[in-house]
Amino acid sequence: MNIETKMSNTLRFLSVDMVESASSGHPGAAMGLADILTILSKHLIHNPKEPKWINRDRLVFSGGHCSALVYSFLHLCGYSLSLDDLKHFRQLDSKTPGHPEYGLTSGIEITTGPLGQGIANAVGFAMASKYARNLLGSDLINHRVYCFCGDGDLQEGISYEACSLAGLHNLDNLIIIYDSNNITIEGNTDISFNEDIKMRFEAQGFEVLQIDGHNFEEIDTALIKAKESPKPFLIIAKTKIAKGALELEGSHKSHGAPLGSDLVKRAKKEVGIDGDFFIPKDVKIAFESCIEVGDMHYKIWKNNLNNSPKKDILDELLNPNVDNISYPIFDKPTATRSSNGKILNAICANLKGFVGGSADLSPSNNTYLQDSLDFPNGANLHFGIREHAMGAITNAFAAYGLFIPFCATFFVFSDYMSPSIRIASISHLKVFYIFTHDSIGVGEDGATHQPIEQLSHFRAMPNLLVFRPADANENVECWKIALRAESPCAFVLSRQNLPILDSIGKCEKGAYILKDSTNPKIILCASGSEVHLALDCARELDKQDIPTKVISVPCYDLLLKQDKRFLETLFNPNVKILAIEAGRAIEWYRFADEVVSMDSFGKSGKGDLLFKHFGFSVENIVNIAKNLL
């Protein structure tokens, strides 16, 4: 038996043993891909001793259900993943969860699981690499991005969006390996999927090659051609799910359940594997050769870095100084989407790694970086009308290691991005989301364009900070907080002009007293444009001898993190609290006795008239406040 076959069988049955040990998992895809990963291991440039080396090849498993294969590979290569870690697959607090999680396990490049996200992540890595190469030169950045995907990934629409961009930008550093086994959970793909994938990808600008995914020579030849191609490359590898699983080979029943101890014993006997979690010494040595190769490439890279005139640029990208930004000051009524555009440009002028763009809405989102060029020569990313891919691509920019990315669209279209925002939040990726046209203030475009439930949705998402500033200067203060945060942040911004507040308080704790009162009878809380409405209501209530306190809440998520003592400085005991927000706002009942909010979708009409129509008027809110008392 040659060494490649032994390596492949070791990968295959380590994965099977992990699933059997956990009595849970996905053996089929891992067994089917073991041959390709064995040969790819000879092409992949990485260094387990330097897992964050910026010029390493990136390897993305878009099908996160292949996690057992990923972990087996990382263990065999010498990453900090022990055999005990493999034996604790899918167990509580293990380093080997059911789907790969970025930041938890050394060698995992990105969190994958929701199908299609990983392909878009790989495109994002390739884009980030191409931009980094333009900034730093080809002697410092010349790595490749490899991505394994399956039938499910290619059925998700996000893969089409992302690969369209890959073709547009001719990402010749991207190699996608399609595990074409014609099986999904329900059975053969013929029941739901019959595209000509070769023609689809060629139409998008890829070079495509179809191979036998179990023929070592064909796999090696394909990878050589892919690395030499002047285009992004797709390898269509015809494989059998659960290769080597005897009567379950090729069956959809092998996808998401253990094979069973009896079958596993018989299958191991066929290939000469003796026992569970068995690793032959020569196989371990063969996989660990990546360390010696990686060391050599790393030393060459370090030498290039020491002699590079771009060394200072790399240092600046790796260590951004977010305290050295000259922010604009605002003194006239301004829509927060407009003030935000000026803030973005101020940040870009001071942070070389700040990059981003919009889903074809930069004139409306105010997100164009005026003093920069367009990708790949500059920081402006044009995503086109591809919100799904945009979110996942910016996740990859954040995970790449050099960049601070943002992306933008109308707030109502954030629904298209929810899966990628969720992944960013799970992974603590530093991504900034610019969402404009934040409420019924959008006006004439009507209910389809007026976000009602989105604010509550994203406030409910753990690890995501959602900022909704009340004016342009509060917007500045929110950005100062966001740039220091170790999590994704969303900015929810107005289309309409908002007055400049006379003064603002500290926003670090999510809320502050904007208008105080010695003995208030009622407290009004609001965010965004409704803060000004709350101030108008407070003035009217004061006239009626109802002393009123107003609290601005630019970040509800930060407010939730505060201790009881701080909350009592805001919310006087025994004083009624009325929250005002032009959205669903159900989360406000955590603090408020009553909430003036939306309980329906919006309508088409002028924004100021819609506010009145839906009860966001001084007269209505004053009456509600008085009734509450």
C-alpha positions as CSV (number, residue, x, y, z in Angstrom):
1,M,0.0,0.0,0.0
2,N,1.5,3.4,-1.0
3,I,1.8,6.2,1.5
4,E,-0.9,8.3,-0.1
5,T,-3.4,5.5,0.3
6,K,-2.3,5.0,3.9
7,M,-2.6,8.8,4.6
8,S,-6.1,8.9,3.0
9,N,-7.3,5.9,5.0
10,T,-6.0,7.3,8.2
11,L,-7.8,10.6,7.6
12,R,-11.0,8.7,6.6
13,F,-11.2,6.4,9.6
14,L,-10.0,9.0,12.2
15,S,-13.1,11.0,11.0
16,V,-15.3,7.9,11.3
17,D,-13.9,7.1,14.8
18,M,-14.7,10.7,15.9
19,V,-18.3,10.3,14.7
20,E,-18.7,6.9,16.3
21,S,-17.2,8.1,19.6
22,A,-19.7,11.0,19.7
23,S,-22.6,8.9,18.4
24,S,-23.2,12.0,16.3
25,G,-21.8,13.7,13.2
26,H,-21.3,13.4,9.5
27,P,-19.0,10.7,8.3
28,G,-20.0,10.6,4.6
29,A,-18.4,13.8,3.2
30,A,-15.3,13.3,5.3
31,M,-14.7,9.8,3.9
32,G,-15.4,11.1,0.4
33,L,-13.0,14.0,0.5
34,A,-10.1,12.2,2.3
35,D,-8.3,11.3,-1.0
36,I,-8.4,14.9,-2.2
37,L,-7.3,16.4,1.1
38,T,-4.4,13.9,1.2
39,I,-3.0,15.2,-2.1
40,L,-3.9,18.8,-1.3
41,S,-1.7,18.5,1.9
42,K,1.3,18.3,-0.5
43,H,0.4,21.6,-2.1
44,L,-0.8,23.6,0.9
45,I,1.7,26.1,2.3
46,H,1.1,26.6,6.0
47,N,3.0,26.3,9.3
48,P,1.4,24.8,12.4
49,K,4.1,26.5,14.4
50,E,3.0,29.9,13.0
51,P,-0.8,29.5,12.6
52,K,-1.4,33.2,12.2
53,W,1.3,33.8,9.6
54,I,-0.3,36.3,7.2
55,N,1.1,34.7,4.0
56,R,-0.2,31.2,4.7
57,D,-2.6,29.5,2.3
58,R,-6.2,29.7,3.5
59,L,-8.2,26.5,3.6
60,V,-12.0,26.8,3.9
61,F,-14.5,24.0,4.4
62,S,-17.7,25.5,3.2
63,G,-19.5,22.3,4.3
64,G,-18.9,22.7,8.0
65,H,-20.3,19.2,8.5
66,C,-16.9,18.0,7.3
67,S,-15.5,19.1,10.7
68,A,-14.3,15.6,11.7
69,L,-12.1,15.6,8.6
70,V,-10.7,19.1,9.3
71,Y,-9.9,18.2,12.9
72,S,-8.2,14.9,11.8
73,F,-6.1,16.8,9.3
74,L,-5.1,19.5,11.8
75,H,-4.1,16.9,14.4
76,L,-2.0,15.0,11.9
77,C,-0.3,18.1,10.6
78,G,0.8,19.1,14.1
79,Y,-1.5,21.9,15.2
80,S,-2.4,22.2,18.9
81,L,-5.2,19.7,18.7
82,S,-4.5,16.5,20.6
83,L,-5.8,13.0,20.1
84,D,-7.9,13.5,23.2
85,D,-9.4,16.5,21.5
86,L,-10.5,14.3,18.6
87,K,-12.0,11.8,21.1
88,H,-14.1,14.6,22.6
89,F,-15.6,15.5,19.3
90,R,-19.0,17.3,19.7
91,Q,-18.7,17.3,23.5
92,L,-19.4,20.2,25.7
93,D,-16.5,22.8,25.9
94,S,-14.3,20.7,23.5
95,K,-12.0,22.2,20.9
96,T,-13.8,20.0,18.3
97,P,-17.4,21.3,18.1
98,G,-19.8,19.9,15.5
99,H,-19.0,22.6,13.0
100,P,-15.7,24.6,12.8
101,E,-15.6,27.7,15.0
102,Y,-13.1,30.5,14.3
103,G,-11.0,31.5,17.3
104,L,-11.7,28.2,19.2
105,T,-9.4,25.8,17.3
106,S,-6.0,26.6,15.9
107,G,-5.9,26.2,12.2
108,I,-9.6,27.0,11.6
109,E,-9.8,30.0,9.3
110,I,-13.5,30.9,9.6
111,T,-16.7,29.6,11.2
112,T,-18.7,27.6,8.7
113,G,-21.9,25.6,8.9
114,P,-24.7,27.4,7.1
115,L,-24.2,26.2,3.6
116,G,-22.9,28.6,1.0
117,Q,-21.3,31.0,3.6
118,G,-17.9,29.3,3.3
119,I,-17.7,29.8,-0.5
120,A,-18.4,33.5,0.0
121,N,-15.8,33.6,2.8
122,A,-13.3,32.0,0.5
123,V,-14.0,34.7,-2.1
124,G,-13.6,37.3,0.6
125,F,-10.2,35.8,1.6
126,A,-9.1,35.9,-2.0
127,M,-10.2,39.6,-2.4
128,A,-8.5,40.5,0.9
129,S,-5.3,38.8,-0.4
130,K,-5.5,40.6,-3.7
131,Y,-5.8,44.0,-2.0
132,A,-3.1,43.1,0.5
133,R,-0.8,42.2,-2.4
134,N,-1.4,45.6,-3.9
135,L,-0.6,47.3,-0.6
136,L,2.4,45.2,0.4
137,G,3.8,43.7,-2.8
138,S,4.0,40.1,-4.2
139,D,7.1,39.3,-2.2
140,L,5.0,39.5,1.0
141,I,1.6,38.4,-0.2
142,N,1.5,35.5,-2.7
143,H,-0.6,32.8,-1.0
144,R,-3.7,31.0,-2.3
145,V,-7.2,30.3,-1.0
146,Y,-8.6,26.8,-1.2
147,C,-12.2,26.0,-0.6
148,F,-14.0,22.7,-0.4
149,C,-17.7,22.9,-1.2
150,G,-20.5,20.5,-2.0
151,D,-23.8,20.2,-3.8
152,G,-25.6,22.0,-1.0
153,D,-23.3,25.0,-1.1
154,L,-23.8,25.4,-4.8
155,Q,-27.6,25.3,-4.4
156,E,-27.5,28.2,-2.0
157,G,-27.9,31.6,-3.8
158,I,-25.0,33.1,-1.9
159,S,-22.5,31.0,-3.8
160,Y,-23.7,32.4,-7.1
161,E,-23.4,36.0,-5.8
162,A,-19.9,35.4,-4.4
163,C,-18.5,33.5,-7.4
164,S,-19.9,36.2,-9.7
165,L,-17.7,38.7,-7.9
166,A,-14.7,36.3,-8.0
167,G,-15.0,36.1,-11.8
168,L,-15.5,39.9,-12.1
169,H,-12.3,40.5,-10.2
170,N,-10.4,37.6,-11.8
171,L,-9.3,36.2,-8.5
172,D,-6.6,33.9,-9.8
173,N,-5.6,33.1,-6.2
174,L,-8.9,31.2,-5.6
175,I,-9.2,27.5,-6.0
176,I,-12.6,25.9,-5.3
177,I,-12.9,22.1,-5.0
178,Y,-16.4,20.9,-5.6
179,D,-17.2,17.6,-3.9
180,S,-19.6,16.4,-6.5
181,N,-21.1,13.2,-5.0
182,N,-24.7,13.9,-6.2
183,I,-26.1,13.3,-2.7
184,T,-27.9,15.5,-0.3
185,I,-29.9,14.7,2.8
186,E,-33.1,13.7,0.9
187,G,-31.3,11.5,-1.5
188,N,-29.9,11.9,-5.0
189,T,-29.5,15.5,-6.2
190,D,-31.5,14.6,-9.3
191,I,-34.7,15.3,-7.4
192,S,-33.9,19.0,-7.0
193,F,-30.7,20.0,-8.8
194,N,-29.6,19.4,-12.4
195,E,-27.5,22.4,-13.4
196,D,-24.5,22.2,-15.6
197,I,-22.0,23.5,-13.0
198,K,-19.1,23.6,-15.5
199,M,-21.0,25.9,-17.8
200,R,-22.3,28.0,-14.9
201,F,-18.8,28.7,-13.6
202,E,-17.3,29.2,-17.0
203,A,-20.0,31.8,-17.6
204,Q,-18.8,33.5,-14.4
205,G,-15.2,33.7,-15.5
206,F,-13.7,30.6,-13.9
207,E,-11.5,27.9,-15.5
208,V,-13.1,24.5,-14.8
209,L,-11.7,21.0,-14.8
210,Q,-13.6,17.8,-14.0
211,I,-11.7,14.9,-12.4
212,D,-12.1,11.6,-10.6
213,G,-11.9,12.7,-6.9
214,H,-10.4,9.3,-5.9
215,N,-7.6,9.2,-8.5
216,F,-4.5,10.6,-6.8
217,E,-2.8,11.4,-10.1
218,E,-5.8,13.3,-11.5
219,I,-6.1,15.3,-8.3
220,D,-2.5,16.3,-8.3
221,T,-2.5,17.3,-11.9
222,A,-5.7,19.4,-11.3
223,L,-4.1,21.2,-8.4
224,I,-1.0,22.0,-10.4
225,K,-3.2,23.4,-13.3
226,A,-5.3,25.4,-10.8
227,K,-2.2,27.1,-9.3
228,E,-0.9,28.0,-12.8
229,S,-4.3,29.3,-14.0
230,P,-4.7,33.1,-14.7
231,K,-8.4,32.8,-13.6
232,P,-10.2,31.6,-10.5
233,F,-10.4,27.8,-10.7
234,L,-13.1,25.2,-10.1
235,I,-12.2,21.6,-9.7
236,I,-15.3,19.4,-10.1
237,A,-14.3,16.3,-8.3
238,K,-16.6,13.3,-8.9
239,T,-16.6,11.4,-5.6
240,K,-18.5,8.8,-3.7
241,I,-20.0,9.8,-0.4
242,A,-18.7,7.5,2.4
243,K,-15.9,6.1,0.2
244,G,-14.8,2.9,1.8
245,A,-17.9,2.3,3.9
246,L,-18.9,-0.9,2.2
247,E,-22.6,-1.2,1.7
248,L,-23.2,2.4,2.8
249,E,-20.7,3.8,0.2
250,G,-22.7,6.2,-2.1
251,S,-25.8,6.2,0.2
252,H,-27.4,9.4,1.5
253,K,-27.8,7.4,4.8
254,S,-24.1,8.0,5.5
255,H,-24.4,11.8,5.5
256,G,-25.5,12.7,9.0
257,A,-25.3,9.6,11.3
258,P,-22.7,7.2,12.6
259,L,-22.1,4.2,10.4
260,G,-22.4,1.7,13.2
261,S,-19.7,-0.3,15.0
262,D,-20.1,-3.5,13.1
263,L,-19.8,-1.8,9.7
264,V,-16.8,0.3,10.9
265,K,-14.9,-2.8,12.0
266,R,-15.5,-4.6,8.7
267,A,-14.5,-1.5,6.7
268,K,-11.3,-1.0,8.7
269,K,-10.4,-4.6,8.2
270,E,-10.6,-4.1,4.4
271,V,-7.9,-1.5,4.5
272,G,-5.7,-2.9,7.3
273,I,-6.5,-0.5,10.1
274,D,-6.2,-2.1,13.5
275,G,-8.2,-0.5,16.3
276,D,-9.8,2.9,16.9
277,F,-8.0,6.3,16.4
278,F,-5.1,4.4,14.8
279,I,-2.3,6.5,13.3
280,P,0.6,4.8,11.6
281,K,4.0,6.4,12.3
282,D,4.9,6.9,8.7
283,V,1.5,8.6,8.1
284,K,2.1,11.0,11.0
285,I,5.6,11.8,9.6
286,A,4.2,12.4,6.1
287,F,1.6,14.9,7.3
288,E,4.0,16.7,9.6
289,S,6.3,17.3,6.7
290,C,4.2,20.5,6.3
291,I,6.1,21.9,9.3
292,E,9.5,21.7,7.7
293,V,8.1,23.1,4.4
294,G,6.2,25.8,6.3
295,D,9.3,26.7,8.2
296,M,11.3,27.2,5.0
297,H,8.6,29.4,3.4
298,Y,8.2,31.3,6.6
299,K,11.9,32.1,6.9
300,I,12.0,33.2,3.2
301,W,9.0,35.5,4.0
302,K,10.6,36.9,7.1
303,N,13.7,37.7,5.1
304,N,11.6,39.4,2.5
305,L,9.8,41.4,5.2
306,N,13.1,42.6,6.8
307,N,14.2,43.9,3.4
308,S,10.9,45.3,2.3
309,P,10.2,49.0,2.0
310,K,6.5,48.1,2.9
311,K,7.4,46.8,6.4
312,D,6.0,49.8,8.1
313,I,2.7,49.5,6.2
314,L,2.3,45.9,7.4
315,D,3.0,47.0,10.9
316,E,0.3,49.7,10.6
317,L,-2.2,47.2,9.2
318,L,-1.4,44.7,12.0
319,N,-1.6,47.4,14.7
320,P,-4.2,50.0,13.8
321,N,-4.3,53.1,16.0
322,V,-8.0,53.9,16.5
323,D,-7.2,56.7,18.9
324,N,-5.5,58.8,16.2
325,I,-8.5,59.8,14.2
326,S,-9.5,63.4,13.5
327,Y,-13.3,63.3,13.6
328,P,-15.5,66.0,12.1
329,I,-17.6,68.3,14.3
330,F,-21.2,69.1,13.3
331,D,-23.2,72.2,14.1
332,K,-26.1,72.0,11.6
333,P,-29.1,69.6,11.2
334,T,-27.8,66.6,9.4
335,A,-29.1,63.1,8.6
336,T,-27.1,60.6,10.5
337,R,-26.4,58.7,7.2
338,S,-24.8,62.0,5.9
339,S,-22.7,62.6,9.1
340,N,-21.7,58.9,9.0
341,G,-20.3,59.3,5.5
342,K,-18.0,62.1,6.7
343,I,-17.0,60.0,9.7
344,L,-16.2,57.0,7.4
345,N,-13.9,59.2,5.3
346,A,-12.2,60.5,8.5
347,I,-11.5,57.0,9.7
348,C,-10.2,55.9,6.2
349,A,-7.8,58.9,6.2
350,N,-6.2,57.6,9.4
351,L,-6.6,53.8,9.2
352,K,-4.9,52.2,6.2
353,G,-6.7,48.9,6.8
354,F,-10.2,50.4,6.8
355,V,-12.1,49.1,3.7
356,G,-15.7,48.7,2.7
357,G,-18.6,49.4,0.4
358,S,-22.2,49.1,-0.3
359,A,-24.7,46.9,-2.1
360,D,-25.0,49.3,-5.0
361,L,-26.3,52.0,-2.6
362,S,-23.2,54.1,-1.8
363,P,-24.8,57.4,-2.9
364,S,-27.8,56.7,-0.6
365,N,-25.8,55.1,2.2
366,N,-23.1,57.8,1.9
367,T,-20.3,55.2,2.1
368,Y,-17.9,56.1,-0.7
369,L,-14.4,56.8,0.5
370,Q,-13.6,59.9,-1.5
371,D,-9.8,59.8,-1.2
372,S,-9.4,56.2,-2.0
373,L,-9.5,54.2,-5.3
374,D,-11.8,51.2,-6.1
375,F,-10.8,47.6,-5.3
376,P,-8.4,46.1,-6.0
377,N,-6.3,49.2,-6.1
378,G,-8.1,51.0,-3.2
379,A,-10.4,50.6,-0.3
380,N,-13.8,51.0,-2.0
381,L,-15.5,47.7,-2.5
382,H,-18.4,47.6,-5.0
383,F,-20.5,44.6,-4.0
384,G,-23.3,45.2,-6.5
385,I,-26.8,44.0,-5.5
386,R,-25.4,41.0,-3.5
387,E,-26.2,41.5,0.2
388,H,-25.9,37.8,1.0
389,A,-22.3,37.6,-0.4
390,M,-21.4,41.1,0.9
391,G,-21.9,40.0,4.5
392,A,-19.8,36.8,4.2
393,I,-17.1,38.5,2.2
394,T,-16.6,41.2,4.9
395,N,-16.5,38.5,7.5
396,A,-13.5,37.0,5.6
397,F,-11.9,40.5,5.4
398,A,-12.1,40.7,9.2
399,A,-10.7,37.2,9.7
400,Y,-7.9,37.8,7.2
401,G,-5.9,39.6,9.8
402,L,-5.0,43.0,8.2
403,F,-8.3,44.8,7.6
404,I,-11.2,46.6,9.4
405,P,-14.1,46.2,7.0
406,F,-17.6,47.7,6.7
407,C,-20.5,47.1,4.4
408,A,-23.8,48.9,3.8
409,T,-27.3,48.7,2.6
410,F,-30.8,50.0,3.6
411,F,-31.8,48.7,7.0
412,V,-34.8,46.8,5.7
413,F,-32.4,44.7,3.4
414,S,-30.4,43.7,6.4
415,D,-32.7,40.6,6.4
416,Y,-30.6,39.3,3.4
417,M,-27.5,39.5,5.6
418,S,-28.7,38.0,8.8
419,P,-26.9,34.6,8.5
420,S,-23.5,36.3,7.9
421,I,-24.1,38.8,10.7
422,R,-24.9,35.9,13.0
423,I,-21.7,34.2,12.1
424,A,-19.7,37.4,12.7
425,S,-21.3,37.7,16.1
426,I,-20.6,34.1,17.0
427,S,-17.0,34.6,15.9
428,H,-16.5,38.1,17.4
429,L,-15.4,39.4,14.0
430,K,-14.8,43.1,13.8
431,V,-17.1,44.0,11.0
432,F,-19.1,47.3,10.8
433,Y,-22.6,47.3,9.2
434,I,-24.0,50.6,8.0
435,F,-27.8,50.5,7.8
436,T,-29.5,53.6,6.6
437,H,-33.2,54.5,6.1
438,D,-33.9,53.3,9.6
439,S,-37.6,53.7,10.1
440,I,-41.0,54.9,8.7
441,G,-39.1,58.2,8.1
442,V,-38.1,56.6,4.8
443,G,-41.5,57.8,3.7
444,E,-42.9,57.4,0.2
445,D,-41.3,54.0,-0.6
446,G,-43.8,52.4,1.7
447,A,-44.0,49.3,3.8
448,T,-41.6,47.2,1.8
449,H,-38.8,49.7,2.5
450,Q,-39.7,50.7,6.1
451,P,-37.9,48.6,8.7
452,I,-40.2,47.7,11.6
453,E,-38.9,44.5,13.2
454,Q,-35.2,44.7,12.2
455,L,-34.0,46.8,15.1
456,S,-35.5,44.4,17.7
457,H,-34.1,41.5,15.7
458,F,-30.5,42.7,15.8
459,R,-30.6,43.9,19.3
460,A,-31.6,40.3,20.3
461,M,-28.4,38.9,18.6
462,P,-25.6,38.2,21.2
463,N,-22.2,39.9,20.7
464,L,-23.6,42.5,18.2
465,L,-23.6,46.1,19.2
466,V,-26.3,48.1,17.5
467,F,-25.9,51.9,17.5
468,R,-28.7,54.3,16.7
469,P,-27.4,57.8,17.2
470,A,-29.7,60.8,17.8
471,D,-27.6,63.3,16.0
472,A,-24.3,63.7,14.1
473,N,-22.1,64.3,17.1
474,E,-23.6,61.3,19.0
475,N,-22.8,59.4,15.8
476,V,-19.1,60.3,16.3
477,E,-19.1,59.2,19.9
478,C,-20.6,55.9,18.9
479,W,-17.9,55.3,16.3
480,K,-15.2,55.9,19.0
481,I,-16.8,53.1,21.1
482,A,-17.3,50.8,18.1
483,L,-13.7,51.0,16.9
484,R,-12.5,49.8,20.3
485,A,-15.0,47.0,20.5
486,E,-14.0,43.3,19.9
487,S,-17.2,42.4,18.2
488,P,-19.3,43.4,15.1
489,C,-21.2,46.6,15.3
490,A,-24.2,48.0,13.4
491,F,-25.0,51.6,12.8
492,V,-28.7,52.3,12.2
493,L,-29.0,55.7,10.6
494,S,-31.7,58.2,9.5
495,R,-32.5,59.3,6.0
496,Q,-34.0,62.6,7.3
497,N,-32.1,65.5,8.8
498,L,-31.9,65.5,12.6
499,P,-31.3,68.6,14.7
500,I,-28.0,68.9,16.6
501,L,-28.4,68.3,20.3
502,D,-27.3,71.2,22.6
503,S,-25.0,68.7,24.3
504,I,-24.5,65.0,24.6
505,G,-23.4,62.8,27.4
506,K,-21.0,59.8,27.6
507,C,-22.2,57.0,25.4
508,E,-19.9,54.2,26.6
509,K,-22.6,52.7,28.8
510,G,-25.2,52.8,26.0
511,A,-27.4,55.5,27.5
512,Y,-27.2,58.8,29.3
513,I,-29.4,61.5,30.8
514,L,-30.0,64.1,28.1
515,K,-32.5,66.2,30.1
516,D,-32.6,65.9,33.9
517,S,-35.2,66.8,36.4
518,T,-35.0,67.2,40.1
519,N,-38.1,65.3,41.0
520,P,-39.3,63.7,37.7
521,K,-42.7,62.2,37.5
522,I,-42.0,60.4,34.3
523,I,-38.9,59.3,32.3
524,L,-38.9,59.3,28.5
525,C,-36.4,57.0,26.7
526,A,-35.6,57.0,23.0
527,S,-33.0,56.4,20.4
528,G,-32.3,58.0,17.0
529,S,-34.8,60.4,15.6
530,E,-37.2,59.8,18.4
531,V,-34.9,61.4,20.9
532,H,-35.8,64.8,19.5
533,L,-39.5,63.9,19.8
534,A,-38.9,62.9,23.4
535,L,-37.3,66.3,24.1
536,D,-40.3,68.1,22.5
537,C,-42.7,66.0,24.6
538,A,-40.7,66.7,27.8
539,R,-41.0,70.5,27.2
540,E,-44.7,70.2,26.8
541,L,-45.0,68.0,30.0
542,D,-42.9,70.4,31.9
543,K,-45.4,73.2,30.9
544,Q,-48.2,71.1,32.4
545,D,-46.3,70.7,35.7
546,I,-45.2,67.2,35.0
547,P,-41.4,67.2,35.5
548,T,-39.8,65.0,32.9
549,K,-36.4,63.3,32.5
550,V,-35.2,62.3,29.0
551,I,-32.7,59.5,28.4
552,S,-30.9,59.0,25.1
553,V,-30.1,55.4,24.3
554,P,-27.7,55.2,21.4
555,C,-26.8,51.6,22.1
556,Y,-29.4,49.4,23.9
557,D,-27.0,46.4,23.9
558,L,-24.5,48.3,26.0
559,L,-27.2,49.5,28.3
560,L,-28.1,45.8,29.0
561,K,-24.5,45.2,30.1
562,Q,-24.6,47.8,32.9
563,D,-24.9,47.0,36.6
564,K,-27.9,47.8,38.9
565,R,-26.2,50.9,40.4
566,F,-25.8,52.6,37.0
567,L,-29.3,51.7,35.9
568,E,-30.7,53.3,39.1
569,T,-29.0,56.6,38.1
570,L,-31.0,56.5,34.9
571,F,-34.3,55.0,36.0
572,N,-35.4,56.5,39.3
573,P,-37.3,53.9,41.4
574,N,-41.0,54.4,41.5
575,V,-41.0,56.8,38.5
576,K,-42.9,55.6,35.4
577,I,-40.9,55.0,32.3
578,L,-42.2,55.6,28.7
579,A,-40.1,54.4,25.8
580,I,-40.6,55.9,22.3
581,E,-39.3,54.1,19.2
582,A,-40.6,53.9,15.6
583,G,-40.1,50.2,15.3
584,R,-41.5,47.0,16.9
585,A,-39.5,47.9,20.1
586,I,-40.7,44.9,22.2
587,E,-37.3,44.8,23.9
588,W,-38.1,48.1,25.7
589,Y,-40.5,46.4,28.1
590,R,-37.5,45.2,30.0
591,F,-37.2,48.7,31.4
592,A,-40.4,50.6,30.4
593,D,-43.9,50.6,31.8
594,E,-45.3,51.5,28.4
595,V,-43.9,51.8,24.9
596,V,-45.0,54.0,22.0
597,S,-44.0,51.8,19.0
598,M,-45.1,50.2,15.7
599,D,-47.6,47.3,15.8
600,S,-48.0,47.2,12.1
601,F,-46.0,47.7,8.9
602,G,-45.6,51.2,7.5
603,K,-47.3,53.0,4.7
604,S,-46.4,55.1,1.7
605,G,-46.4,58.8,2.4
606,K,-44.2,61.6,3.5
607,G,-42.1,60.7,6.5
608,D,-43.3,63.5,8.9
609,L,-46.9,62.7,8.1
610,L,-46.3,59.0,8.8
611,F,-44.8,59.8,12.2
612,K,-48.0,61.6,13.1
613,H,-50.2,58.9,11.5
614,F,-48.6,56.2,13.6
615,G,-48.9,58.2,16.9
616,F,-45.4,59.6,17.0
617,S,-46.6,63.2,17.8
618,V,-46.2,65.4,20.8
619,E,-49.9,65.5,21.4
620,N,-50.3,61.7,21.4
621,I,-47.3,60.9,23.4
622,V,-48.1,63.5,26.1
623,N,-51.6,62.0,26.4
624,I,-50.1,58.5,26.8
625,A,-47.7,59.8,29.4
626,K,-50.5,61.5,31.4
627,N,-52.6,58.3,31.2
628,L,-49.6,56.3,32.4
629,L,-49.4,58.5,35.5
